[in-house]
Amino acid sequence: MFDDTLEVCPACGAPNKNVRRSTADQPTTIEELQAWYASKGLPPYETTRFFIGENYQGAKAFGIYKEENSDKFVVYKNKADGSRAVRYEGTDEAFAVNEIFMRLKQEIIQQKAHNVANSGGNSQGSPAPVQKSSGRRRRKSRWLGTLLGIVIPLFIGFGLIGGMDIAEKITIPDKGYYEYKNEMYYHYSDSDQGHWARYSNDKGEWVDTTVLSSSELHNRKKAKKHYLGETWSNSLRVPDFEQSLFYDDYLRGYNYQGGYYAVGNDVYYFVPNYYGAWFTYDSDDDEWYEVTDSSLPPDLQHCATAEDFYFTPEWNESTQITDFEETERYEQLIEEQERYEEESRSTSSWDDDDDSDYSWDSDDSWDSGYTDWDSDW
């Protein structure tokens, strides 16, 4: 058992496909994120380069917006050269908001560390005292205490302030293709150790895989000799990972619409609760039975292809099947979901003091030139 907000199992590194991306108290909509941004006293979007609710077309920008002609939300990063890397495109607004929210929080901390490093230290390298009003000084010391508790150990280990980003780059392998023990792998997140796929010659597609800590791929330095690059080419002898259904599922947040699907003569129902559950109707027994993901027809194992077999969110008498939402099992699932949500609200650990660390001091400067604008995220 592990926290369902974790993307991977902390013991073995297996991906958590049903990761819960947000707690009950953090922003889950674009409007809530805009309100959070304003409450922290952050500089204008043009300064931070975070455009919340805007499809900004210029270079050097992070953003999130909802497409006008669809229900899709897009999270993006415009690089220094003006090219766009899409972090997420799908219908799950909470997932999309959390992606940009976590990146914004990371940027705030990095900018604060940058300000500390450039504030002018004494001979021992400590920040010089800041002469401000007592209220502002208390507010600053609170986040400084937290920040320096992270930065100073890293300063000792790496010889510079702001070592969080350096430490991450030292331990996490580069995004891209690897050939290891005669098999092809792809590391598809440049900020997470657990996001790996392996090309299955038997299935002829990219599949989930776990890279154990004993593997050379788990160590950035050792993985270098197996690295083939981030860009796909015919010489790799495997399909382009970023054009695969596997990667499309990841970008969509493994998001299926709840309701009825028909594949051939079989009818399925997807319950979009906290873990997601599939059921199929057996006409001989006149019963609904739960189906594991691996037992689903191939067409339903991917979000993109499943859309073609989705026909209604609600039971239609013309289908001549039993309404799944009238079954005892469906009622149990709804009760479990309500109980789960109530427990989540009661055990939420969104701490006001921690949240206050992201408040911006108007006397500090935001240097967007300090941001890495060449990476995908």
KOLZAFI-69726 format. One record per residue (C-alpha): x, y, z; residue in one letter. Coordinates in steps of 0.25 Angstrom, whole numbers. Layout:
REM residues N
+-------+-------+-------+---------+
:    xx :    yy :    zz : residuo :
+-------+-------+-------+---------+
:     X :     Y :     Z :       A :
...
+-------+-------+-------+---------+
***
This chain:
REM residues 377
+-------+-------+-------+---------+
:    xx :    yy :    zz : residuo :
+-------+-------+-------+---------+
:     0 :     0 :     0 :       M :
:     5 :    14 :    -3 :       F :
:    -1 :    28 :    -4 :       D :
:    -9 :    29 :   -17 :       D :
:    -4 :    43 :   -20 :       T :
:    10 :    36 :   -24 :       L :
:    12 :    34 :   -38 :       E :
:    20 :    22 :   -36 :       V :
:    22 :    11 :   -25 :       C :
:    33 :    15 :   -15 :       P :
:    37 :     1 :   -14 :       A :
:    38 :    -4 :   -28 :       C :
:    36 :     8 :   -37 :       G :
:    24 :     2 :   -44 :       A :
:    15 :    13 :   -50 :       P :
:     2 :    17 :   -43 :       N :
:    -7 :    18 :   -55 :       K :
:   -19 :    23 :   -46 :       N :
:   -10 :    33 :   -38 :       V :
:   -19 :    44 :   -31 :       R :
:   -12 :    57 :   -36 :       R :
:   -18 :    66 :   -26 :       S :
:   -23 :    68 :   -11 :       T :
:   -37 :    73 :    -8 :       A :
:   -31 :    87 :    -4 :       D :
:   -22 :    91 :   -16 :       Q :
:   -27 :    97 :   -29 :       P :
:   -34 :    87 :   -38 :       T :
:   -39 :    97 :   -48 :       T :
:   -33 :   108 :   -57 :       I :
:   -41 :   119 :   -49 :       E :
:   -37 :   113 :   -35 :       E :
:   -22 :   113 :   -40 :       L :
:   -24 :   128 :   -45 :       Q :
:   -29 :   131 :   -31 :       A :
:   -17 :   124 :   -24 :       W :
:    -8 :   132 :   -33 :       Y :
:   -14 :   145 :   -29 :       A :
:   -14 :   141 :   -14 :       S :
:     1 :   139 :   -14 :       K :
:     4 :   153 :   -19 :       G :
:    12 :   148 :   -31 :       L :
:    16 :   157 :   -42 :       P :
:     8 :   159 :   -55 :       P :
:     8 :   147 :   -65 :       Y :
:    17 :   155 :   -74 :       E :
:    28 :   155 :   -63 :       T :
:    26 :   141 :   -58 :       T :
:    23 :   135 :   -72 :       R :
:    12 :   127 :   -66 :       F :
:     0 :   129 :   -75 :       F :
:   -12 :   123 :   -67 :       I :
:   -25 :   122 :   -76 :       G :
:   -17 :   127 :   -88 :       E :
:   -12 :   121 :  -101 :       N :
:     0 :   130 :  -101 :       Y :
:     8 :   129 :  -115 :       Q :
:    21 :   136 :  -111 :       G :
:    34 :   129 :  -107 :       A :
:    38 :   126 :   -93 :       K :
:    24 :   123 :   -87 :       A :
:    17 :   113 :   -78 :       F :
:     2 :   112 :   -79 :       G :
:   -11 :   105 :   -78 :       I :
:   -24 :   108 :   -86 :       Y :
:   -37 :   101 :   -90 :       K :
:   -39 :   100 :  -105 :       E :
:   -51 :   107 :  -110 :       E :
:   -57 :    97 :  -120 :       N :
:   -55 :    85 :  -110 :       S :
:   -55 :    80 :   -96 :       D :
:   -40 :    78 :   -96 :       K :
:   -30 :    85 :   -87 :       F :
:   -16 :    88 :   -92 :       V :
:    -3 :    90 :   -83 :       V :
:     9 :    95 :   -91 :       Y :
:    23 :   101 :   -91 :       K :
:    28 :   110 :  -101 :       N :
:    43 :   109 :  -102 :       K :
:    53 :   120 :  -105 :       A :
:    53 :   117 :  -120 :       D :
:    37 :   118 :  -120 :       G :
:    34 :   103 :  -122 :       S :
:    24 :    98 :  -113 :       R :
:    24 :    85 :  -104 :       A :
:    11 :    80 :  -100 :       V :
:    11 :    75 :   -86 :       R :
:    -4 :    70 :   -86 :       Y :
:   -16 :    70 :   -95 :       E :
:   -29 :    64 :   -90 :       G :
:   -42 :    66 :   -83 :       T :
:   -37 :    64 :   -69 :       D :
:   -36 :    78 :   -64 :       E :
:   -31 :    75 :   -50 :       A :
:   -20 :    67 :   -56 :       F :
:   -16 :    78 :   -65 :       A :
:   -17 :    89 :   -54 :       V :
:    -8 :    80 :   -45 :       N :
:     2 :    79 :   -56 :       E :
:     4 :    94 :   -57 :       I :
:     2 :    96 :   -43 :       F :
:    13 :    88 :   -38 :       M :
:    22 :    94 :   -49 :       R :
:    19 :   108 :   -44 :       L :
:    22 :   104 :   -30 :       K :
:    35 :    99 :   -34 :       Q :
:    38 :   112 :   -41 :       E :
:    34 :   120 :   -29 :       I :
:    44 :   112 :   -20 :       I :
:    55 :   113 :   -31 :       Q :
:    53 :   128 :   -33 :       Q :
:    54 :   130 :   -17 :       K :
:    67 :   122 :   -17 :       A :
:    72 :   131 :   -28 :       H :
:    69 :   143 :   -21 :       N :
:    76 :   138 :    -8 :       V :
:    88 :   135 :   -16 :       A :
:    88 :   149 :   -22 :       N :
:    84 :   157 :   -10 :       S :
:    99 :   159 :    -6 :       G :
:   105 :   150 :     5 :       G :
:   115 :   152 :    16 :       N :
:   129 :   146 :    15 :       S :
:   123 :   132 :    20 :       Q :
:   113 :   132 :     8 :       G :
:   101 :   135 :    17 :       S :
:    90 :   144 :    12 :       P :
:    92 :   158 :    17 :       A :
:    82 :   164 :    26 :       P :
:    70 :   170 :    19 :       V :
:    65 :   183 :    25 :       Q :
:    50 :   183 :    24 :       K :
:    37 :   185 :    33 :       S :
:    36 :   175 :    44 :       S :
:    24 :   169 :    38 :       G :
:    31 :   167 :    24 :       R :
:    43 :   162 :    31 :       R :
:    36 :   151 :    39 :       R :
:    29 :   147 :    26 :       R :
:    42 :   146 :    19 :       K :
:    49 :   139 :    30 :       S :
:    38 :   128 :    30 :       R :
:    41 :   124 :    15 :       W :
:    56 :   126 :    17 :       L :
:    56 :   117 :    28 :       G :
:    49 :   106 :    20 :       T :
:    57 :   109 :     7 :       L :
:    71 :   109 :    14 :       L :
:    68 :    96 :    21 :       G :
:    68 :    91 :     7 :       I :
:    78 :    99 :     0 :       V :
:    90 :    99 :    10 :       I :
:    91 :    84 :    11 :       P :
:    91 :    84 :    -4 :       L :
:   101 :    95 :    -4 :       F :
:   111 :    87 :     4 :       I :
:   109 :    75 :    -5 :       G :
:   109 :    81 :   -19 :       F :
:   117 :    94 :   -16 :       G :
:   105 :   104 :   -20 :       L :
:    92 :   109 :   -15 :       I :
:    80 :   104 :   -23 :       G :
:    85 :    90 :   -23 :       G :
:    71 :    84 :   -24 :       M :
:    71 :    85 :   -39 :       D :
:    85 :    80 :   -40 :       I :
:    83 :    68 :   -31 :       A :
:    71 :    64 :   -39 :       E :
:    79 :    65 :   -52 :       K :
:    90 :    57 :   -46 :       I :
:    81 :    45 :   -42 :       T :
:    70 :    45 :   -53 :       I :
:    73 :    39 :   -67 :       P :
:    71 :    48 :   -79 :       D :
:    58 :    47 :   -86 :       K :
:    59 :    38 :   -99 :       G :
:    63 :    25 :  -105 :       Y :
:    72 :    14 :   -98 :       Y :
:    77 :     1 :  -103 :       E :
:    79 :    -8 :   -91 :       Y :
:    81 :   -24 :   -92 :       K :
:    77 :   -24 :  -106 :       N :
:    63 :   -17 :  -103 :       E :
:    59 :    -3 :  -106 :       M :
:    54 :     6 :   -95 :       Y :
:    49 :    20 :   -94 :       Y :
:    49 :    29 :   -82 :       H :
:    38 :    39 :   -84 :       Y :
:    39 :    49 :   -73 :       S :
:    51 :    57 :   -71 :       D :
:    47 :    60 :   -56 :       S :
:    43 :    46 :   -51 :       D :
:    51 :    33 :   -50 :       Q :
:    39 :    24 :   -51 :       G :
:    34 :    28 :   -65 :       H :
:    39 :    16 :   -74 :       W :
:    34 :     9 :   -85 :       A :
:    39 :    -4 :   -92 :       R :
:    37 :    -8 :  -107 :       Y :
:    30 :   -22 :  -107 :       S :
:    34 :   -29 :  -120 :       N :
:    23 :   -40 :  -116 :       D :
:    12 :   -29 :  -115 :       K :
:    18 :   -20 :  -126 :       G :
:    16 :    -8 :  -117 :       E :
:    21 :     0 :  -105 :       W :
:    17 :    -5 :   -92 :       V :
:    19 :    -1 :   -77 :       D :
:    32 :    -6 :   -70 :       T :
:    39 :    -4 :   -57 :       T :
:    54 :    -1 :   -56 :       V :
:    59 :    -6 :   -43 :       L :
:    69 :     1 :   -35 :       S :
:    79 :   -11 :   -39 :       S :
:    78 :    -7 :   -54 :       S :
:    88 :     2 :   -60 :       E :
:    77 :    10 :   -66 :       L :
:    73 :    14 :   -52 :       H :
:    87 :    22 :   -51 :       N :
:    88 :    34 :   -59 :       R :
:   103 :    32 :   -61 :       K :
:   103 :    17 :   -64 :       K :
:    91 :    20 :   -73 :       A :
:    99 :    29 :   -82 :       K :
:   106 :    18 :   -89 :       K :
:    92 :    12 :   -93 :       H :
:    86 :    25 :   -98 :       Y :
:    82 :    27 :  -112 :       L :
:    76 :    41 :  -112 :       G :
:    63 :    48 :  -110 :       E :
:    59 :    49 :  -125 :       T :
:    53 :    37 :  -132 :       W :
:    59 :    32 :  -146 :       S :
:    57 :    20 :  -155 :       N :
:    71 :    15 :  -150 :       S :
:    65 :    12 :  -136 :       L :
:    57 :     0 :  -142 :       R :
:    45 :     3 :  -133 :       V :
:    33 :    12 :  -135 :       P :
:    33 :    26 :  -130 :       D :
:    30 :    26 :  -116 :       F :
:    23 :    40 :  -116 :       E :
:    14 :    35 :  -127 :       Q :
:    10 :    22 :  -119 :       S :
:    -3 :    19 :  -112 :       L :
:     4 :    17 :   -99 :       F :
:     9 :    32 :   -99 :       Y :
:    -4 :    37 :  -104 :       D :
:   -10 :    30 :   -91 :       D :
:     0 :    37 :   -82 :       Y :
:    -3 :    51 :   -88 :       L :
:   -18 :    48 :   -86 :       R :
:   -16 :    45 :   -72 :       G :
:   -21 :    31 :   -75 :       Y :
:   -35 :    37 :   -75 :       N :
:   -47 :    30 :   -80 :       Y :
:   -61 :    35 :   -81 :       Q :
:   -71 :    28 :   -71 :       G :
:   -82 :    20 :   -78 :       G :
:   -85 :     9 :   -88 :       Y :
:   -75 :     4 :   -99 :       Y :
:   -78 :    -7 :  -109 :       A :
:   -68 :   -16 :  -116 :       V :
:   -74 :   -25 :  -126 :       G :
:   -86 :   -32 :  -119 :       N :
:   -80 :   -29 :  -105 :       D :
:   -84 :   -18 :   -96 :       V :
:   -75 :   -11 :   -85 :       Y :
:   -77 :    -1 :   -75 :       Y :
:   -66 :     8 :   -69 :       F :
:   -67 :    14 :   -55 :       V :
:   -58 :    26 :   -54 :       P :
:   -56 :    26 :   -39 :       N :
:   -43 :    27 :   -31 :       Y :
:   -37 :    15 :   -37 :       Y :
:   -46 :    13 :   -50 :       G :
:   -53 :     0 :   -52 :       A :
:   -58 :    -8 :   -64 :       W :
:   -70 :   -17 :   -65 :       F :
:   -76 :   -26 :   -76 :       T :
:   -90 :   -31 :   -78 :       Y :
:   -92 :   -46 :   -79 :       D :
:  -105 :   -49 :   -86 :       S :
:  -105 :   -63 :   -82 :       D :
:  -104 :   -61 :   -67 :       D :
:  -111 :   -47 :   -68 :       D :
:  -100 :   -42 :   -60 :       E :
:   -89 :   -31 :   -60 :       W :
:   -75 :   -36 :   -57 :       Y :
:   -63 :   -28 :   -53 :       E :
:   -52 :   -28 :   -64 :       V :
:   -37 :   -26 :   -61 :       T :
:   -30 :   -16 :   -71 :       D :
:   -21 :   -27 :   -77 :       S :
:   -34 :   -35 :   -80 :       S :
:   -41 :   -24 :   -88 :       L :
:   -41 :   -24 :  -103 :       P :
:   -29 :   -17 :  -109 :       P :
:   -38 :    -6 :  -114 :       D :
:   -42 :    -2 :  -100 :       L :
:   -28 :    -3 :   -94 :       Q :
:   -24 :    11 :   -99 :       H :
:   -32 :    24 :   -97 :       C :
:   -31 :    29 :  -111 :       A :
:   -36 :    16 :  -118 :       T :
:   -47 :    14 :  -107 :       A :
:   -53 :    27 :  -111 :       E :
:   -58 :    20 :  -124 :       D :
:   -66 :    10 :  -116 :       F :
:   -72 :    19 :  -106 :       Y :
:   -87 :    21 :  -109 :       F :
:   -94 :    27 :   -97 :       T :
:   -92 :    31 :   -82 :       P :
:  -106 :    26 :   -79 :       E :
:  -114 :    13 :   -81 :       W :
:  -123 :    13 :   -93 :       N :
:  -134 :     4 :   -94 :       E :
:  -131 :     1 :  -109 :       S :
:  -118 :    -6 :  -104 :       T :
:  -127 :   -17 :   -98 :       Q :
:  -117 :   -19 :   -87 :       I :
:  -118 :   -18 :   -72 :       T :
:  -115 :    -4 :   -67 :       D :
:  -102 :    -5 :   -59 :       F :
:  -105 :     7 :   -51 :       E :
:  -117 :    -1 :   -45 :       E :
:  -108 :   -12 :   -40 :       T :
:  -104 :   -14 :   -26 :       E :
:   -89 :   -14 :   -30 :       R :
:   -91 :     0 :   -35 :       Y :
:   -97 :     5 :   -23 :       E :
:   -85 :    -1 :   -15 :       Q :
:   -75 :     6 :   -24 :       L :
:   -83 :    20 :   -22 :       I :
:   -83 :    18 :    -7 :       E :
:   -68 :    14 :    -7 :       E :
:   -65 :    27 :   -15 :       Q :
:   -73 :    36 :    -6 :       E :
:   -66 :    30 :     6 :       R :
:   -52 :    31 :     0 :       Y :
:   -55 :    46 :    -4 :       E :
:   -59 :    49 :    11 :       E :
:   -47 :    42 :    16 :       E :
:   -38 :    50 :     6 :       S :
:   -45 :    63 :    11 :       R :
:   -43 :    59 :    26 :       S :
:   -28 :    55 :    25 :       T :
:   -24 :    66 :    15 :       S :
:   -10 :    71 :    19 :       S :
:   -10 :    84 :    11 :       W :
:    -3 :    92 :    22 :       D :
:    -5 :   107 :    22 :       D :
:     9 :   110 :    27 :       D :
:    15 :   102 :    15 :       D :
:     6 :   109 :     6 :       D :
:    10 :   122 :    11 :       S :
:    24 :   119 :     6 :       D :
:    20 :   121 :    -8 :       Y :
:    15 :   136 :    -5 :       S :
:    23 :   146 :   -13 :       W :
:    30 :   158 :    -7 :       D :
:    28 :   170 :   -15 :       S :
:    43 :   175 :   -12 :       D :
:    48 :   162 :   -19 :       D :
:    51 :   162 :   -34 :       S :
:    46 :   151 :   -43 :       W :
:    57 :   147 :   -54 :       D :
:    51 :   139 :   -65 :       S :
:    64 :   138 :   -71 :       G :
:    68 :   129 :   -60 :       Y :
:    58 :   118 :   -65 :       T :
:    62 :   107 :   -74 :       D :
:    55 :   110 :   -87 :       W :
:    61 :    99 :   -95 :       D :
:    56 :    87 :   -88 :       S :
:    42 :    81 :   -91 :       D :
:    37 :    84 :   -77 :       W :
+-------+-------+-------+---------+
***
